Amino acid sequence: MSDGRRPDVSSWALVGAGGHARVLHDVLVRSGATVVAVSGDARGAAWDVPVLDDDDELAALVARTGAGLALGVGEEARRARLMEWAVGSGLALPPLVAGTATVAASATLGAGCVVLEHAHVGPSARLGRAVVVNTAAVVEHDVVVGEASHVAPGAVLLGAAEVGAQTLVGSGARVLPGIRVGSRVVVGAGAVVVADVADDSVVTGVPARAAGPRR
């Protein structure tokens, strides 16, 4: 775990070449970092860095250059698999924090976490590995977020809420204080979660209600 401070990493490589990877690339370039390469399917996107077809080729480049590795994949289950691959390959996965984001000194960020522009992570919050706190999202004090979960743009997790692994909290959603949202859950955009949510489910609406199992 990190203590929440921005790591001093001057060069990075990105796993992924889609929309989420482009967002991370923009954050890195504006921070003054160098992106040395990306890997993945780059169809429809123009990159000004080498695009590698093979993740293992990227891993070899990272190992050779000492670059940090960022997981530029938005989908939770795939990001979790990439996290395990990166750890098994012995690659460095420092947290990536945008310049306009705020992270409390007492917060902890797991390896591979991303905190994007204008987001906030509050005191004593704990983010597991490969968590994404997206643009203008808020993770308040004492919140716990499980591995590879995604707090989408504008979503808010209020004090001491808990989110399990590989869960998506949709754009603009709210999870009220002390509520537990399980693993592999989808919280629909704009939903307000006022009661605990079981694993492997989908909830939508205000207040949020079950909309079926996650597929």
Secondary structure, 3 states (H helix, E strand, C coil): CECCCCCCCCEEEEECCCHHHHHHHHHHHHCCCEEEEEECCCCCCCCCCCEECCHHHHHHHHHHHCCEEEECCCCHHHHHHHHHHHHHCCCCCCCEECCCCEECCCCEECCCCEECCCCEECCCCEECCCCEECCCCEECCCCEECCCCEECCCCEECCCCEECCCCEECCCCEECCCCEECCCCEECCCCEECCCECCCEEEECCCCEEEEECC
